Every structure is written in structure tokens, then in C-alpha cells.
Amino acid sequence: MFDVAIIGGGFAGTLTAVHLLRAGITNLALIERRPPVGRGVAYGTHSEQHLLNTPAGEMSAFADDPNHFVEWLGDSWWAHFAPRRRYGDYVAAMLAAAPGGWRGFDDEAVGLLPEDGGYRVRLRGGTIVRARRVVLAIGQFPPAPLKPMAGLEERPWYVDDPWSEAAVAPLPPGGQALLVGTGLSAVDVAISLLDDAGAGHVVMASRNGRLPMPQLTTAPYKDWFHPDTAPLRLSQLLRQFRAEVKRSGLDARAVLDAMRPHVPAIWQRLPWVERRRFLRHLRSRWEAVRNRLPQPTAARLAELRVGGFITIMAGRVASLADAPGGALVTLGDGRELAVARVINCTGPDMAYRRINHPLILDVVGTGLGRWEPLGLGLDVDEDYRLIDDDGATTPGLYAVGAPTKGRFWEVNGVAELRLHTRDLAARIKADL
Ligand SMILES: Cc1cc2nc3c(=O)[nH]c(=O)nc-3n(C[C@H](O)[C@H](O)[C@H](O)COP(=O)(O)OP(=O)(O)OC[C@H]3O[C@@H](n4cnc5c(N)ncnc54)[C@H](O)[C@@H]3O)c2cc1C
């Protein structure tokens, strides 16, 4: 029996493994359905054009060693946006350098049941992995299905996963593509289609047509926000934030960055009604400011827009229909577009309830875990332990990263995940 089985070998699973190995817990299983480990969705891209959205100097995997990534990559990268592929190499190298052995399983976990004071993880290929403790580090899931057309998934011109090779596969020369979404992934896909896949024109459409803001180059702002005394109403928080932006005379992004380390604390203090209000009214604006475009990507996007190769549209997609060579798209305002490909870039689906994955269904179906009340992953306590059907913590079953978004809100960026993985590993060590 393993001491710990980690399901998911993206950044969160791999860094949890690194911390456990460094803490002497080496009887470890790491299960990843899309090997190699260390990459996950973000750092598994093959494109050199897909850049980290934070300068290399801020991307250390270890909070207590802020220069770690730059020392690995080379000092000249300090203020630059490195290719995400290189970051995957870095994370994999950290695992290779960690002391002690671990065992990798290149397979998908499809079942989880309690057994003999631990757990029994069933893999798709039939292997059973037994472990005293289990960590769900399963990350983000591709976007929720688009509504306009039944049977969309079977259409050859439709791609439901913006991070798949299919999204950026060659198009007929000069072909047009529609990207539903205008966030970071949509920008990456648009640039890849135009620069590498032969596309002639890309339309990016989302309800508000809002693009992520570019990264800032200003010096960091002071630590101005105090979660313990912060107001617990969203409207007052917003007022406080705006007043601080005015007082600082700085760009709102700098003020927000200084607030970011406190976000998990304030999120957990906010009443449910305020969290719901945030999700309904502020989320898209927050994400446009919080998830920024690396400057080289922002510059390339601007060039392509000025050249007329990318059009950004605000509005919904009313209907999609088969047409010769692709699809005919009708937008909410009646405009029609003939496209060779439609790619769903609406952002990761956080509603685990909708994701019919057998592993998650097992966790919830057997009552080991339950849905997070706002539909943001699974319910966990502050020690990353799953909360069961009756509201009690489930011993020995943990989650980190995307499944814990409802509890901490900030769980996606390396800046937060390096803390969560460190704290989780310490928690598991104490528990063992
Ligand atoms: C396109 C993109 C770009 C990003 N760029 C940045 C950036 O520049 N800087 C930054 O700080 N953050 C960035 N992020 C945020 C990013 O999500 C985190 O930095 C981090 O990579 C998340 O890691 P994770 O392990 O939680 O999730 P993931 O990367 O999604 O990894 C989860 C892993 O679990 C595996 N898995 C899932 N289910 C199973 C199963 N049942 N059995 C076995 N394996 C399973 C998956 O195959 C996957 O490899 C980006 C995110 C995306 C999507």
C-alpha cells in the first residue's frame, strides 16, 4: 500500500509530490492520464508562442525561494515571459531532482472507494492502486458545452477543447475560424491559428467582447489591504478598492496585485449571498483584470487586430449550422459568418456537477465528498480535506487546485498553488 496516491500530475499534483518527497514521504504513487507529469494543461503546450502570463522572476515554484525558476532558466529571463513549455520542463526537473523514489502510473483514475483505512483507486486499464491517503489534483476541465446546436460534439468543424492539438491544427489556407470566448486561451488559439495554422481571419466573440488586460510593468504597490477589517459587502469592497486606486495614483492592476495574496482570506469571510453576487456580476471583470496577457502576446494581438486578421465581437452565438467546408454561424444581432472551425474557448468548466467523470461521480456517489455549494468544484475544509455528505471531513482524502476553488477562490495561478501545495504536503505529513 502506498502512503499517498496523487491523482493528476499537473503543476498541483507534481509540486505536492515534490514537497512530500522532500519531507521524506517517498512511498508515493503519481497517477497521470496524459503523461509526462509536470505539465498539465497549461505547460503541456508545444508552441513556443504560448507564454507564461507572469514574468519569469515571479514564477518560482517555491514561495521561500523566489529566484528558483530564474536560476534554473537563466538570469536574463528575469523580466521576460518564458514559453510555458519551458515551465513544464522546470516542474518535471523539480520532480526528477526530489529525493527518494515515487511510482508513476500513466493511466486515468476512474474509481475511488474506501478500503482498510485507506483508499482503493481504480485505473481505466484495470490496475488498482491502494493508498493510505489520496490527493485529487485533477485540475480544470475543458469548457462547458456550447448550447446553440444539438450534437455539436460530433461535428468535424467543432472543437470543444481549446487546449487540444485539434484546436490549432492546420486550416484550409485563408480559412476563417470562430472562437467563442475572448479570454487568455482564446488569444493563444487565435495567434496560433493565424501564425502557424494557415488561417486568414479569426473572429473572437463573447458576451461582452472583453479581452484580458496586458501585464503591468510598474513597481509593486504596498500591502494595503487588511482582510480582517475589510467590509463584508461587495459594494463596499469595490468602493474601498476604487478609493485606494485613486489614493495611490497607480493603475488599478497594481493595486489589485497587492490585494491578491489576501483574496482567499476575504473570499472565505464573505457571506454566501455576496459570493453569489460576485459570481453573477463581477467575475468576468475580475478575470479580465486578474488573468493578464503577457506583453509580447498583447503586442502580437494588437498587430493582428490592426492588420484586420482578428475581429473581436460582443454578442452571443445564436445558432450554428452545417455549411459547405464548415459551419454557418449566426450571431445574436443577426450577422452571419461562414467559418471552417468553431472552437469553444469559454473558459474551464468549474461545475464538477456537470462533468460526468466516473472518478468524481464515485467520490460524490459514495458520499466521500459533496458538491461545493456555489458549483465551484468539491467542498473542502481549510486543510484541503474533502467534506462528506453529512458535513464531516473525510479522513485521508484531499484536494488541491481547481477542485478547491469554492473554498479559496484563488487556486489557479502558480503564485497561489505553490502555497497550497506546500501547506497540503505539510498537512499530509502531520496526518501520516
Ligand atoms: C492555458 C493556460 C495557461 C496558463 N498559464 C499560466 C501562467 O502563465 N502562469 C500561472 O501562474 N498560471 C497559469 N495558468 C493556470 C494553471 O492552471 C496553473 O498554473 C496550474 O498549471 C494548474 O495546475 P493543476 O495541476 O491544478 O491543473 P492541470 O494543469 O489541469 O493538471 C491536472 C492534471 O490532472 C490530470 N488528470 C485529471 N483527471 C485525472 C484522472 N482522473 N486520472 C489521472 N490524471 C488526471 C490531467 O491530465 C492534468 O495533467 C494557466 C492555465 C491555463 C489553462
The ligand as an SDF file (V2000), in Angstrom:
LIG
                    3D

 53 58  0  0  0  0  0  0  0  0999 V2000
   -3.8030   27.6790  -20.9880 C   0  0  0  0  0  0  0  0  0  0  0  0
   -3.4030   28.0390  -19.5870 C   0  0  0  0  0  0  0  0  0  0  0  0
   -2.3170   28.8580  -19.3390 C   0  0  0  0  0  0  0  0  0  0  0  0
   -1.9380   29.1810  -18.0340 C   0  0  0  0  0  0  0  0  0  0  0  0
   -0.8680   29.9840  -17.8350 N   0  0  0  0  0  0  0  0  0  0  0  0
   -0.4890   30.2610  -16.5610 C   0  0  0  0  0  0  0  0  0  0  0  0
    0.6590   31.0900  -16.3050 C   0  0  0  0  0  0  0  0  0  0  0  0
    1.3060   31.5620  -17.2310 O   0  0  0  0  0  0  0  0  0  0  0  0
    1.0120   31.3550  -15.0150 N   0  0  0  0  0  0  0  0  0  0  0  0
    0.2840   30.8490  -13.9620 C   0  0  0  0  0  0  0  0  0  0  0  0
    0.6290   31.1080  -12.8110 O   0  0  0  0  0  0  0  0  0  0  0  0
   -0.8010   30.0610  -14.1870 N   0  0  0  0  0  0  0  0  0  0  0  0
   -1.2000   29.7700  -15.4390 C   0  0  0  0  0  0  0  0  0  0  0  0
   -2.2970   29.0040  -15.6530 N   0  0  0  0  0  0  0  0  0  0  0  0
   -3.0220   28.4810  -14.5000 C   0  0  0  0  0  0  0  0  0  0  0  0
   -2.7090   26.9950  -14.3290 C   0  0  0  0  0  0  0  0  0  0  0  0
   -3.9400   26.3840  -14.3420 O   0  0  0  0  0  0  0  0  0  0  0  0
   -1.9090   26.6790  -13.1100 C   0  0  0  0  0  0  0  0  0  0  0  0
   -0.7010   27.4010  -13.1160 O   0  0  0  0  0  0  0  0  0  0  0  0
   -1.5570   25.1970  -12.9560 C   0  0  0  0  0  0  0  0  0  0  0  0
   -0.8970   24.7310  -14.0840 O   0  0  0  0  0  0  0  0  0  0  0  0
   -2.7520   24.3250  -12.6480 C   0  0  0  0  0  0  0  0  0  0  0  0
   -2.2470   23.0620  -12.3700 O   0  0  0  0  0  0  0  0  0  0  0  0
   -3.1540   21.8570  -11.9080 P   0  0  0  0  0  0  0  0  0  0  0  0
   -2.2480   20.7240  -11.6440 O   0  0  0  0  0  0  0  0  0  0  0  0
   -4.0540   22.2800  -10.8080 O   0  0  0  0  0  0  0  0  0  0  0  0
   -4.1170   21.5580  -13.1360 O   0  0  0  0  0  0  0  0  0  0  0  0
   -3.8560   20.9280  -14.5580 P   0  0  0  0  0  0  0  0  0  0  0  0
   -2.7480   21.5740  -15.2570 O   0  0  0  0  0  0  0  0  0  0  0  0
   -5.1850   20.9160  -15.2270 O   0  0  0  0  0  0  0  0  0  0  0  0
   -3.3970   19.4290  -14.2510 O   0  0  0  0  0  0  0  0  0  0  0  0
   -4.2830   18.4300  -13.8510 C   0  0  0  0  0  0  0  0  0  0  0  0
   -3.7340   17.1180  -14.3500 C   0  0  0  0  0  0  0  0  0  0  0  0
   -4.5310   16.0580  -13.8520 O   0  0  0  0  0  0  0  0  0  0  0  0
   -4.6920   15.0900  -14.8570 C   0  0  0  0  0  0  0  0  0  0  0  0
   -5.9150   14.3530  -14.5350 N   0  0  0  0  0  0  0  0  0  0  0  0
   -7.1640   14.8520  -14.3990 C   0  0  0  0  0  0  0  0  0  0  0  0
   -8.0150   13.8780  -14.0630 N   0  0  0  0  0  0  0  0  0  0  0  0
   -7.3000   12.7380  -13.9780 C   0  0  0  0  0  0  0  0  0  0  0  0
   -7.6240   11.3890  -13.6740 C   0  0  0  0  0  0  0  0  0  0  0  0
   -8.8810   11.0300  -13.3800 N   0  0  0  0  0  0  0  0  0  0  0  0
   -6.6480   10.4570  -13.6820 N   0  0  0  0  0  0  0  0  0  0  0  0
   -5.3460   10.8090  -13.9780 C   0  0  0  0  0  0  0  0  0  0  0  0
   -4.9930   12.0790  -14.2920 N   0  0  0  0  0  0  0  0  0  0  0  0
   -5.9490   13.0260  -14.2860 C   0  0  0  0  0  0  0  0  0  0  0  0
   -4.7800   15.8860  -16.1430 C   0  0  0  0  0  0  0  0  0  0  0  0
   -4.4540   15.1070  -17.2690 O   0  0  0  0  0  0  0  0  0  0  0  0
   -3.7600   17.0060  -15.8680 C   0  0  0  0  0  0  0  0  0  0  0  0
   -2.4740   16.6870  -16.3420 O   0  0  0  0  0  0  0  0  0  0  0  0
   -2.7020   28.6710  -16.9470 C   0  0  0  0  0  0  0  0  0  0  0  0
   -3.8100   27.8600  -17.2030 C   0  0  0  0  0  0  0  0  0  0  0  0
   -4.1580   27.5350  -18.5000 C   0  0  0  0  0  0  0  0  0  0  0  0
   -5.3370   26.6670  -18.7390 C   0  0  0  0  0  0  0  0  0  0  0  0
  1  2  1  0
  2  3  1  0
  2 52  2  0
  3  4  2  0
  4  5  1  0
  4 50  1  0
  5  6  2  0
  6  7  1  0
  6 13  1  0
  7  8  2  0
  7  9  1  0
  9 10  1  0
 10 11  2  0
 10 12  1  0
 12 13  2  0
 13 14  1  0
 14 15  1  0
 14 50  1  0
 15 16  1  0
 16 17  1  0
 16 18  1  0
 18 19  1  0
 18 20  1  0
 20 21  1  0
 20 22  1  0
 22 23  1  0
 23 24  1  0
 24 25  2  0
 24 26  1  0
 24 27  1  0
 27 28  1  0
 28 29  2  0
 28 30  1  0
 28 31  1  0
 31 32  1  0
 32 33  1  0
 33 34  1  0
 33 48  1  0
 34 35  1  0
 35 36  1  0
 35 46  1  0
 36 37  1  0
 36 45  1  0
 37 38  2  0
 38 39  1  0
 39 40  1  0
 39 45  2  0
 40 41  1  0
 40 42  2  0
 42 43  1  0
 43 44  2  0
 44 45  1  0
 46 47  1  0
 46 48  1  0
 48 49  1  0
 50 51  2  0
 51 52  1  0
 52 53  1  0
M  END
$$$$
